[in-house]
């Protein structure tokens, strides 16, 4: 049984507004379904997109990468991608990762539609009143904790924001001094950052993660990622895992 269902509909009063309703987990093995549905709408010249996350339990870094990777093209075509009805778990990641500076969000689907229709006075897109932040539990979740995969039971990491410093200037306390010694380019250093945050990331996932702001916000093809991994001697998953362990991450 699939872990994700993505339905497509259009606003009743304006069919130029496409609504993607996502149910389930947007994880490393399911995000492609969301990506496919979004690409289909863009191919139809639908650039007013609302992603309804009312029944979405979790969005991985790959899922966020789907939104981020298309936002430039969408806005260049006088459109936007809005998020609506985020569940507390998803909203918490949205806040921590500071995606509010990139993606507008709304408490309800109606408010998101009204934003596109020009009927709303609220333009910041900030998600404020209806969603309460989860109350802290007795045992706080570590900064690098992440929810388990539905199929494997393994935990999937949600990368945390990095300080806006160049990798060569990263504090010695954060990484081993030689953690970037394998890198021969700036891209290599950013790939190492991703590996440290998620040792199990495959080349396709690394390519997705590179689109996120904390990893440079740049589109890099999977082939280029593989080439860089081979050049650094990190093409094998075990090698990436050992590097991450060496970093102390």
C-alpha positions as CSV (number, residue, x, y, z in Angstrom):
1,X,0.0,0.0,0.0
2,X,1.5,3.4,-0.9
3,X,2.6,5.7,1.8
4,X,1.5,8.8,-0.1
5,X,-1.5,9.9,-2.1
6,X,-1.5,13.1,-4.1
7,X,-4.8,14.4,-5.5
8,X,-5.2,17.2,-7.9
9,X,-8.2,19.6,-8.1
10,X,-8.8,23.2,-9.1
11,X,-10.4,26.2,-7.2
12,X,-14.1,26.3,-7.9
13,X,-14.1,30.0,-9.0
14,X,-10.7,30.0,-10.7
15,X,-9.4,26.9,-12.5
16,X,-6.0,28.6,-12.9
17,X,-5.4,27.7,-9.2
18,X,-4.3,24.1,-8.9
19,X,-4.6,22.4,-5.5
20,X,-2.4,19.4,-4.7
21,X,-3.8,17.5,-1.7
22,X,-1.1,15.4,-0.1
23,X,-1.9,12.5,2.3
24,X,0.6,10.4,4.1
25,X,4.4,10.6,4.4
26,X,6.5,12.6,1.9
27,X,9.6,10.6,2.4
28,X,12.7,9.6,0.4
29,X,10.8,6.7,-1.2
30,X,7.5,8.6,-1.9
31,X,8.4,12.2,-2.8
32,X,8.6,11.3,-6.5
33,X,4.8,11.0,-6.6
34,X,4.5,14.6,-5.4
35,X,7.2,15.7,-7.8
36,X,5.4,14.1,-10.7
37,X,2.0,15.7,-9.9
38,X,3.7,19.1,-9.5
39,X,5.5,18.8,-12.8
40,X,2.3,17.8,-14.5
41,X,0.6,21.0,-13.4
42,X,3.6,23.1,-14.5
43,X,3.5,21.4,-17.9
44,X,-0.2,22.6,-18.2
45,X,1.0,26.1,-17.4
46,X,-0.6,26.1,-14.0
47,X,1.6,28.4,-12.0
48,X,-0.8,29.2,-9.1
49,X,-0.2,26.1,-6.9
50,X,-1.5,25.4,-3.4
51,X,-0.2,22.3,-1.6
52,X,-2.8,21.2,0.9
53,X,-0.9,19.4,3.8
54,X,-3.9,18.7,6.1
55,X,-3.3,15.0,6.0
56,X,0.4,15.0,5.7
57,X,2.2,13.4,8.6
58,X,5.8,14.2,7.6
59,X,7.8,16.0,4.9
60,X,11.4,14.9,4.4
61,X,14.2,17.0,3.0
62,X,13.5,15.5,-0.4
63,X,9.9,16.7,-0.1
64,X,10.9,20.2,0.8
65,X,13.3,20.1,-2.1
66,X,10.4,19.5,-4.5
67,X,8.9,22.8,-3.4
68,X,12.1,24.8,-3.4
69,X,13.4,23.5,-6.7
70,X,10.4,24.8,-8.7
71,X,9.7,28.1,-6.9
72,X,11.9,30.2,-9.2
73,X,10.3,29.0,-12.4
74,X,6.8,29.4,-10.9
75,X,7.4,33.0,-9.8
76,X,9.1,33.9,-13.1
77,X,5.7,33.0,-14.6
78,X,3.8,35.3,-12.3
79,X,2.7,32.5,-10.0
80,X,3.5,31.1,-6.6
81,X,3.5,27.9,-4.6
82,X,1.6,28.2,-1.3
83,X,1.4,25.8,1.6
84,X,-1.9,25.3,3.5
85,X,-3.2,23.4,6.5
86,X,0.2,22.2,7.8
87,X,0.0,19.7,10.6
88,X,1.9,20.5,13.8
89,X,4.8,18.1,12.9
90,X,5.2,19.5,9.4
91,X,4.9,23.1,10.7
92,X,7.6,22.5,13.3
93,X,10.1,21.6,10.6
94,X,8.9,24.5,8.4
95,X,9.8,26.9,11.3
96,X,13.1,25.3,12.3
97,X,14.3,25.2,8.7
98,X,13.2,28.8,8.2
99,X,11.2,28.0,5.1
100,X,8.9,30.9,5.9
101,X,11.4,33.2,4.2
102,X,10.9,31.3,0.9
103,X,7.4,29.7,1.0
104,X,4.2,31.4,2.0
105,X,1.9,29.4,4.2
106,X,-1.8,29.7,5.3
107,X,-3.9,28.2,8.0
108,X,-6.7,27.2,5.6
109,X,-7.2,26.4,2.0
110,X,-9.7,29.2,1.7
111,X,-7.1,31.8,2.8
112,X,-4.6,30.5,0.3
113,X,-7.2,30.7,-2.5
114,X,-8.1,34.2,-1.3
115,X,-4.4,35.2,-1.5
116,X,-4.3,34.3,-5.2
117,X,-7.7,35.9,-5.8
118,X,-6.5,39.2,-4.2
119,X,-9.2,39.0,-1.6
120,X,-7.0,38.7,1.4
121,X,-5.3,41.6,3.2
122,X,-2.8,39.2,4.6
123,X,0.2,39.0,2.3
124,X,3.0,37.7,4.6
125,X,1.7,34.2,4.4
126,X,2.7,33.6,8.0
127,X,0.9,30.7,9.6
128,X,-0.2,32.0,12.9
129,X,-3.5,31.4,14.7
130,X,-5.0,28.0,13.9
131,X,-2.0,25.7,14.3
132,X,-0.6,25.3,17.8
133,X,3.0,24.4,18.1
134,X,3.5,21.0,19.7
135,X,4.0,21.2,23.4
136,X,7.4,20.0,24.6
137,X,7.5,16.4,25.7
138,X,9.2,15.2,28.9
139,X,12.2,14.1,26.8
140,X,13.1,16.7,24.2
141,X,13.8,15.5,20.7
142,X,17.6,15.9,19.9
143,X,18.5,18.4,17.1
144,X,19.2,15.6,14.7
145,X,16.3,13.2,15.6
146,X,13.9,12.2,12.8
147,X,10.8,10.0,12.4
148,X,10.9,6.4,11.3
149,X,10.2,5.2,7.8
150,X,6.9,3.4,7.5
151,X,8.3,0.5,5.6
152,X,11.8,-0.1,7.0
153,X,11.5,1.3,10.5
154,X,14.7,3.2,9.9
155,X,14.8,6.8,10.9
156,X,15.1,9.4,8.2
157,X,17.1,12.5,9.1
158,X,15.7,16.1,8.8
159,X,18.8,18.3,8.3
160,X,19.1,21.3,10.5
161,X,20.0,24.8,9.3
162,X,23.7,25.6,9.1
163,X,25.4,28.9,10.1
164,X,25.9,31.1,7.0
165,X,29.7,30.6,7.0
166,X,31.9,29.2,4.3
167,X,32.9,25.6,4.9
168,X,36.5,26.4,5.1
169,X,35.7,28.8,8.0
170,X,33.5,26.3,9.9
171,X,34.4,26.1,13.6
172,X,36.8,23.3,14.5
173,X,34.4,22.3,17.3
174,X,31.7,21.5,14.7
175,X,33.7,19.3,12.4
176,X,37.1,17.6,12.4
177,X,39.8,19.9,10.9
178,X,40.3,17.5,8.0
179,X,36.6,16.8,7.3
180,X,36.7,18.7,4.0
181,X,40.2,17.4,2.9
182,X,38.6,15.1,0.3
183,X,36.7,18.0,-1.4
184,X,38.3,19.6,-4.4
185,X,35.5,22.1,-5.0
186,X,32.9,24.1,-3.2
187,X,30.3,21.6,-4.4
188,X,32.2,18.8,-2.8
189,X,32.2,20.6,0.6
190,X,28.4,21.1,0.4
191,X,28.0,17.4,-0.5
192,X,30.1,16.5,2.6
193,X,27.8,18.7,4.7
194,X,24.8,16.6,3.5
195,X,26.6,13.3,4.1
196,X,27.4,14.4,7.7
197,X,23.7,15.3,8.3
198,X,22.5,12.1,6.5
199,X,25.0,9.4,6.0
200,X,22.5,7.2,4.3
201,X,21.6,9.7,1.6
202,X,21.9,8.3,-1.9
203,X,23.1,10.5,-4.9
204,X,19.6,11.3,-5.9
205,X,18.7,12.4,-2.4
206,X,21.9,14.5,-2.2
207,X,21.0,16.2,-5.5
208,X,17.6,17.1,-4.0
209,X,19.2,18.3,-0.8
210,X,21.5,20.7,-2.7
211,X,18.4,22.7,-3.7
212,X,17.8,23.5,-0.1
213,X,19.0,26.9,1.2
214,X,21.3,25.5,3.9
215,X,23.1,23.5,1.2
216,X,23.5,26.2,-1.3
217,X,20.1,26.3,-3.0
218,X,21.5,25.2,-6.4
219,X,20.2,22.6,-8.9
220,X,22.9,19.9,-9.4
221,X,22.2,16.9,-11.6
222,X,22.5,13.5,-10.1
223,X,25.3,12.7,-12.6
224,X,27.4,15.6,-11.3
225,X,26.8,14.5,-7.8
226,X,28.0,10.9,-8.6
227,X,31.1,12.4,-10.4
228,X,31.9,14.5,-7.3
229,X,31.4,11.5,-5.0
230,X,33.7,9.3,-7.1
231,X,36.4,12.1,-7.1
232,X,36.2,12.3,-3.3
233,X,36.3,8.5,-2.8
234,X,32.8,8.6,-1.3
235,X,30.7,6.8,-4.0
236,X,30.2,3.8,-1.8
237,X,27.6,4.2,1.0
238,X,29.9,2.6,3.6
239,X,32.6,5.2,2.8
240,X,30.0,8.0,3.3
241,X,28.9,6.5,6.6
242,X,32.5,6.3,7.9
243,X,33.1,9.9,6.9
244,X,30.0,11.0,8.8
245,X,31.1,9.0,11.9
246,X,34.6,10.5,11.7
247,X,33.0,14.0,11.8
248,X,31.5,13.2,15.1
249,X,28.0,14.0,13.6
